[in-house]
Amino acid sequence: MTKFRACLLCALMTLFLVIASSGVAEVPEGDAQINCDKFYPDNLADIMLLVRDCYVDKIDPNVLDAAYKSGGLEEVFKLLDPHSRYLDQEAAAKEDALEKEDRSFGGVGLEIGIEGKDIVVRGVIAESPASRENIKENDIISAVCESKDICFAISADDLDLKDKMVKNKFLTDVINKIRGKIGTTVILKFKRQGLQDEIIVPLTRAVIQVANVTSKIFGEFGYVSLRQFIEWSDVRISEKIFKMGDIKGLVLDLRGNPGGFLPQANLVSSLFLERKSLIETIVTRKNPKDNPQKFHAYLPGIFQTNFKMPLVVLVNQGSASASEIVAAACRDNKDKKGNPRCVVVGMPTFGKAVMQRRYDFGSGRVYITTGRLYRPNGKSLQGKGVIPDIIVSNSDSETLGNELKLREKFSERGLERYIRGEEEEFTPEEKAKFSLIRKDRQLEMAFEILKILKQSN
């Protein structure tokens, strides 16, 4: 859970690199605005120009100058939202290391989780050490051993806890014991249904390349999971779906997906929408509400015939930014009969609907929040997020009050200095959806919905 939050905050709260410099970086006088799309900063004064002309909300230049004189860029960025931040060179290097670690790490290639009072295998990563052994999904991990004599045993008593935070910490401890220095050996013991004896498997830790797009087939339905919106995500998803053949419906899993590249959100949305369908509207200082930028679905070549099978999109509070754009675009666009393109299932999303731009600066980079994002129906996602059509929880807190408290803590609204949205409060109809909360039913509910959609087509 700790790593998940760290990665989520790392992806959502893009950080700034400062170039140490002396002198005053006052905002130059004059009304001429820079071109935020084509501006390349060279010095501190240029960064101040970016803040003056490109930040999503206009700030008095005198206020910016006063902030800089009192504490430099660190003080200036305290005036901005939490996604516009400033880092020194050391902190930026740590951020790079975290991103690299997220792409690969030393492990054995197992995806594990807590089910009841057991820690079970939920998946085996292809081409990993675990994939070359006889380890199967639903195997129960009973011990993690450094050697034949030094073992960390796992019992039902360890997980007989009501506090979910403590249970998740225990899971994190187990994961850290499985991971280790590349080339070293860890011995895992498993229990498997139908077998009396434990399965003992020695595994050599290696660099694990985590696939950004994974897929499975469940009977007549397909399942695709996207971890992040990075380059080629749309192509990888389309390849997975084509390989599935004649499926009757699809689940697109965006749970825990913190977002990524905005163009990829549009391309992934286009895989499932008719051409010219509105995906999102962006409002910036250059393009205000009366003249916003509009982005529509368009895919040339083989993608011109979009995937039209019944679609369910899974989301949770870890789904943010680009994930929210895709879910909202598929939900708001309708077919000729007036039916939404998809059904959204899960928990309300993070609620981040502001856009950052990247500007290279010396050996570092600068990101500044430059725009607000609106869903196709014209409503804001900021602070509120996407409210699923069917609320299904996978947590232990199955009451509306507990879920709302959790949302306040782990959402855009829980960030200091966040940009307030325009429609943050739940409507009575949206609150009523929480009455459907049930534990461990998100994916199962998705397939139940696909069965209904298939019959209605």
C-alpha positions in Angstrom: 0.0 0.0 0.0 2.9 2.4 0.9 4.5 1.9 -2.5 1.2 2.3 -4.3 0.6 5.6 -2.6 4.1 6.7 -3.3 3.8 5.8 -7.0 0.3 7.4 -7.2 1.5 10.7 -5.7 4.7 10.5 -7.9 2.5 10.2 -11.0 0.0 12.8 -10.0 2.2 15.5 -8.4 4.8 16.2 -11.1 7.9 17.8 -9.7 10.2 20.6 -10.7 13.9 20.8 -11.1 15.6 24.1 -10.1 18.8 25.4 -11.6 20.8 27.1 -9.0 21.4 30.7 -10.0 22.1 34.1 -8.5 20.4 37.4 -9.2 16.8 38.6 -9.2 14.2 36.9 -11.4 11.4 39.5 -11.6 8.6 39.1 -14.0 9.4 41.3 -17.0 7.1 44.2 -17.5 4.7 44.4 -20.4 1.4 42.9 -21.5 2.7 40.7 -24.4 2.1 37.0 -23.6 4.5 34.2 -24.4 3.3 31.3 -26.5 3.0 28.6 -23.9 3.0 25.8 -26.6 6.4 26.8 -28.1 8.2 28.6 -25.3 11.6 27.2 -24.3 12.9 28.6 -20.9 16.6 29.3 -20.5 16.8 31.1 -17.1 14.9 31.9 -13.9 13.2 34.9 -15.5 11.8 32.6 -18.2 10.3 30.3 -15.5 8.6 33.4 -13.9 7.2 34.2 -17.4 5.8 30.7 -17.6 4.0 31.1 -14.3 2.8 34.6 -15.3 1.4 33.7 -18.7 0.8 29.9 -18.7 -0.5 29.0 -15.2 -4.2 28.1 -15.3 -5.2 31.0 -13.1 -3.9 34.6 -13.6 -1.7 35.7 -10.6 -0.8 39.4 -10.0 2.8 39.9 -11.2 3.5 42.0 -8.1 2.5 39.1 -5.9 4.8 36.8 -7.9 7.7 39.2 -7.6 7.1 39.6 -3.8 7.0 35.8 -3.4 10.3 35.4 -5.3 12.1 38.1 -3.4 11.0 36.6 -0.1 11.9 32.9 -0.8 12.9 32.3 -4.4 11.0 29.8 -6.7 10.1 27.7 -3.7 8.0 30.6 -2.4 6.5 31.2 -5.8 5.3 27.7 -6.2 3.6 27.8 -2.9 1.1 30.2 -4.6 0.3 27.4 -7.2 -1.6 24.2 -7.0 0.0 20.9 -5.7 0.7 19.6 -9.2 2.9 22.6 -10.0 6.0 22.0 -7.8 9.6 22.7 -7.5 12.5 20.3 -6.7 16.2 20.8 -6.3 18.5 18.6 -8.3 18.9 15.9 -5.6 15.1 15.5 -5.3 14.7 15.4 -9.0 17.3 12.6 -9.2 15.3 10.7 -6.6 12.2 11.1 -8.7 14.0 9.7 -11.7 15.1 6.7 -9.7 11.5 6.1 -8.5 10.2 6.1 -12.1 13.0 3.7 -13.1 12.1 1.4 -10.2 8.5 1.5 -11.1 9.4 0.1 -14.6 11.6 -2.7 -13.3 12.7 -4.2 -10.0 14.4 -7.2 -8.5 11.9 -9.9 -7.7 10.4 -13.2 -8.8 7.4 -12.1 -10.9 4.5 -12.9 -8.6 1.4 -10.7 -8.1 0.1 -11.4 -4.6 -2.8 -10.1 -2.5 -4.8 -10.7 0.6 -7.9 -12.9 0.4 -9.6 -13.6 3.7 -6.9 -14.9 6.0 -4.5 -15.9 3.3 -1.9 -14.3 1.0 -2.6 -15.7 -2.4 -1.0 -15.6 -5.9 -3.2 -13.4 -8.1 -1.0 -13.6 -11.2 2.4 -14.7 -12.6 4.3 -12.2 -14.8 5.3 -13.6 -18.1 9.0 -14.4 -18.7 9.7 -14.1 -15.0 11.4 -16.6 -12.7 8.0 -17.6 -11.2 6.6 -18.2 -14.7 9.2 -21.0 -15.3 8.1 -22.9 -12.2 4.8 -24.7 -11.4 3.3 -21.8 -9.5 -0.4 -21.2 -10.2 -3.0 -18.5 -9.4 -4.8 -19.1 -6.1 -1.8 -20.8 -4.6 -1.5 -19.7 -0.9 1.9 -18.5 0.3 2.8 -20.2 3.6 6.4 -19.1 4.1 9.2 -16.9 2.6 12.6 -18.3 3.3 16.2 -17.0 3.0 17.5 -20.5 3.4 16.3 -24.0 4.5 16.6 -22.9 8.1 15.6 -19.2 8.1 11.9 -18.9 7.2 9.2 -16.3 7.7 6.1 -18.3 8.2 2.6 -16.9 7.4 -0.4 -18.1 9.3 -4.1 -17.2 9.4 -3.5 -15.5 12.8 -1.3 -12.9 11.0 -4.2 -11.8 8.9 -7.0 -12.2 11.4 -7.1 -8.4 11.8 -9.9 -5.9 11.3 -7.6 -2.9 10.7 -7.1 -2.9 6.9 -4.0 -0.6 7.2 -2.2 -3.2 9.4 -3.2 -6.0 7.0 -1.8 -4.0 4.1 1.4 -3.3 6.0 1.8 -7.0 6.6 1.4 -7.7 2.9 4.0 -5.1 2.1 6.4 -6.7 4.5 5.9 -10.1 2.7 6.5 -8.5 -0.7 9.7 -6.8 0.6 10.9 -10.2 1.9 10.3 -11.8 -1.5 12.1 -9.0 -3.3 15.9 -8.5 -2.9 19.2 -8.3 -4.6 19.2 -9.5 -8.2 20.8 -12.9 -8.5 20.1 -14.0 -4.9 17.7 -16.9 -4.1 14.5 -16.8 -2.1 12.6 -20.0 -1.2 8.8 -19.8 -1.3 6.4 -22.4 0.3 2.9 -22.8 -1.0 -0.3 -24.6 -0.1 -2.5 -25.7 -3.0 -6.1 -26.9 -2.9 -6.2 -30.7 -3.4 -2.6 -31.2 -2.2 -1.7 -32.1 1.4 2.1 -31.4 1.1 3.5 -28.0 0.8 5.1 -27.0 -2.6 8.6 -25.7 -2.0 10.1 -23.5 -4.8 13.5 -21.9 -4.9 13.6 -18.8 -7.1 16.4 -16.6 -8.3 15.6 -12.9 -8.1 15.8 -11.0 -11.4 14.9 -7.7 -13.0 11.2 -7.9 -13.5 9.8 -5.9 -16.5 6.2 -5.2 -15.6 3.9 -5.1 -18.6 1.9 -1.9 -18.9 -0.9 -3.7 -20.7 -2.1 -7.2 -19.6 -5.0 -9.3 -20.8 -7.0 -12.4 -20.2 -10.0 -14.2 -21.6 -12.8 -15.3 -19.2 -15.1 -17.5 -21.2 -16.6 -15.4 -24.0 -15.5 -12.1 -22.5 -12.1 -10.3 -22.7 -10.3 -8.4 -20.0 -7.6 -5.7 -20.5 -5.7 -3.9 -17.7 -3.8 -0.7 -18.3 -1.3 0.4 -15.6 -0.4 3.8 -17.0 -1.0 6.0 -20.1 2.4 5.9 -21.6 3.5 5.9 -25.3 1.9 3.1 -27.4 -0.7 2.2 -24.8 -3.4 2.4 -27.5 -1.5 0.2 -29.9 -0.8 -2.4 -27.1 -4.5 -2.5 -26.1 -5.7 -2.9 -29.7 -3.2 -5.7 -30.2 -4.4 -7.5 -27.1 -8.1 -7.2 -28.2 -7.4 -8.4 -31.8 -5.7 -11.5 -30.4 -8.7 -12.3 -28.4 -10.7 -13.1 -31.5 -14.5 -13.2 -31.4 -15.2 -12.1 -27.9 -18.7 -10.9 -26.9 -17.7 -8.1 -24.5 -14.7 -6.4 -22.8 -13.7 -5.2 -19.4 -11.2 -2.3 -19.5 -9.6 -2.2 -16.0 -8.3 1.3 -15.1 -8.2 0.7 -11.3 -5.1 2.2 -9.7 -4.1 3.9 -13.0 -2.8 7.3 -12.1 -2.9 8.7 -15.6 0.0 9.8 -17.9 0.1 11.3 -21.3 -3.0 13.2 -22.3 -2.7 12.3 -26.1 -2.9 8.6 -25.0 -6.1 9.3 -23.1 -7.6 10.5 -26.4 -6.2 7.6 -28.4 -7.4 5.0 -26.0 -10.8 6.6 -25.9 -10.9 6.5 -29.7 -10.5 2.8 -29.7 -14.0 2.5 -28.4 -15.8 5.5 -29.7 -17.3 6.5 -33.1 -15.2 8.9 -35.1 -15.8 12.6 -34.3 -17.2 11.7 -30.8 -16.2 14.4 -28.3 -13.7 13.1 -25.8 -12.8 16.1 -23.7 -12.7 19.9 -23.6 -9.7 21.9 -22.3 -10.0 25.4 -20.9 -6.8 27.5 -20.6 -5.9 31.1 -20.3 -5.4 31.2 -24.1 -8.6 29.2 -24.8 -11.2 30.3 -22.2 -14.7 28.7 -21.7 -16.2 30.6 -24.6 -13.5 29.3 -27.0 -12.2 26.0 -25.5 -10.0 23.3 -27.2 -12.1 20.3 -28.1 -10.7 16.8 -28.8 -12.6 14.3 -30.8 -12.2 10.6 -31.5 -10.2 9.8 -34.6 -8.1 6.8 -35.5 -6.8 6.3 -39.1 -6.0 3.0 -40.9 -7.0 -0.3 -39.3 -8.3 1.4 -36.2 -11.0 3.3 -38.2 -13.4 0.5 -37.4 -13.6 1.0 -33.6 -14.2 -1.9 -31.2 -17.9 -1.9 -30.7 -18.5 -4.8 -28.4 -20.2 -4.2 -25.0 -17.8 -2.4 -22.7 -17.4 -2.1 -18.9 -14.8 0.2 -17.4 -13.5 -0.6 -13.9 -12.3 2.4 -11.8 -11.5 3.2 -8.2 -10.0 6.0 -6.1 -6.6 5.3 -7.6 -7.9 6.0 -11.1 -6.9 9.6 -12.0 -6.4 12.1 -14.8 -6.2 10.2 -18.1 -8.1 7.3 -16.6 -11.0 9.6 -15.7 -11.0 11.1 -19.2 -11.4 7.7 -20.8 -14.1 6.5 -18.3 -16.1 9.8 -18.7 -15.7 9.8 -22.5 -17.0 6.3 -22.9 -19.8 7.0 -20.3 -21.0 10.3 -21.9 -21.0 9.2 -25.5 -24.1 7.3 -26.6 -25.2 5.1 -29.5 -28.1 5.7 -31.8 -30.5 4.2 -29.3 -29.3 6.5 -26.6 -27.4 3.9 -24.6 -24.0 4.9 -23.1 -21.0 3.4 -24.8 -19.9 1.8 -21.5 -21.0 1.0 -18.0 -18.6 2.3 -15.3 -18.2 0.0 -12.3 -16.2 0.4 -9.1 -15.6 3.4 -6.8 -15.5 7.2 -7.4 -12.2 8.2 -9.1 -9.5 10.5 -7.7 -10.9 13.7 -9.2 -7.8 15.2 -11.0 -9.0 17.2 -14.0 -6.2 19.7 -14.4 -3.5 19.5 -17.1 0.2 20.0 -16.8 2.7 21.0 -19.6 6.3 20.0 -19.6 9.1 22.5 -20.3 12.7 21.4 -20.5 15.0 23.7 -18.5 18.7 23.1 -18.5 19.3 19.6 -17.2 16.0 19.4 -15.6 12.3 19.9 -16.5 9.4 22.1 -15.5 5.7 21.2 -15.4 3.0 23.8 -14.8 -0.7 23.4 -14.5 -2.1 25.1 -17.6 -5.7 24.0 -18.1 -8.9 22.4 -16.7 -10.4 19.3 -18.3 -14.2 18.9 -18.9 -16.0 15.7 -19.8 -18.1 15.5 -23.0 -21.3 16.4 -21.1 -19.7 19.7 -20.2 -19.3 19.0 -16.5 -16.0 19.3 -14.5 -14.2 16.2 -13.2 -12.0 18.3 -10.8 -12.4 17.4 -7.2 -15.4 15.1 -7.9 -14.1 12.6 -10.4 -16.2 10.0 -12.2 -19.1 8.5 -10.2 -19.5 4.9 -11.4 -22.9 3.8 -12.7 -22.7 0.9 -10.2 -20.8 1.5 -6.9 -19.0 -1.7 -5.9 -16.3 -1.7 -3.1 -13.4 -4.0 -2.7 -12.6 -2.5 0.8 -13.6 -3.6 4.2 -15.4 -0.2 4.9 -18.8 -1.0 3.5 -20.8 2.1 4.6 -21.4 5.4 2.8 -19.8 7.3 5.7 -16.6 5.3 5.8 -16.2 5.4 2.0 -16.7 9.2 1.9 -14.1 9.6 4.7 -11.7 7.4 2.8 -12.3 9.5 -0.4 -11.6 12.8 1.4 -8.2 11.4 2.5 -7.1 9.8 -0.8 -8.4 12.0 -3.6 -7.6 15.3 -5.3 -9.5 17.1 -2.6 -7.1 15.7 0.0 -4.2 17.6 -1.5 -3.1 20.9 -0.1 -3.8 23.9 -2.3 -5.7 21.9 -4.8 -7.8 23.7 -7.5 -11.4 23.6 -6.4 -13.8 22.0 -8.9 -17.1 23.4 -10.0 -19.4 20.5 -9.2 -17.8 18.6 -6.3 -20.7 17.6 -4.2 -22.6 14.3 -4.8 -26.1 14.6 -6.1 -28.9 12.6 -4.3 -28.9 10.1 -7.2 -25.1 9.6 -6.9 -25.3 9.1 -3.2 -28.0 6.4 -3.7 -25.5 4.4 -5.8 -23.5 3.7 -2.6 -26.3 1.5 -1.4 -25.0 -1.2 -3.9 -21.6 -1.5 -2.1 -20.5 -5.1 -1.8 -17.1 -6.5 -1.0 -14.8 -8.1 -3.5 -17.3 -7.8 -6.4 -15.9 -5.3 -8.9 -14.6 -7.6 -11.6 -17.4 -10.1 -11.0 -20.0 -7.4 -11.3 -18.3 -6.2 -14.6 -18.9 -9.7 -16.1 -22.5 -9.8 -14.9 -23.1 -6.5 -16.7 -21.5 -7.8 -19.9 -23.8 -10.7 -19.9 -26.8 -8.3 -19.7 -25.4 -6.1 -22.4 -24.7 -9.0 -24.7 -28.3 -10.2 -24.4 -29.7 -6.7 -25.2 -27.6 -6.3 -28.4 
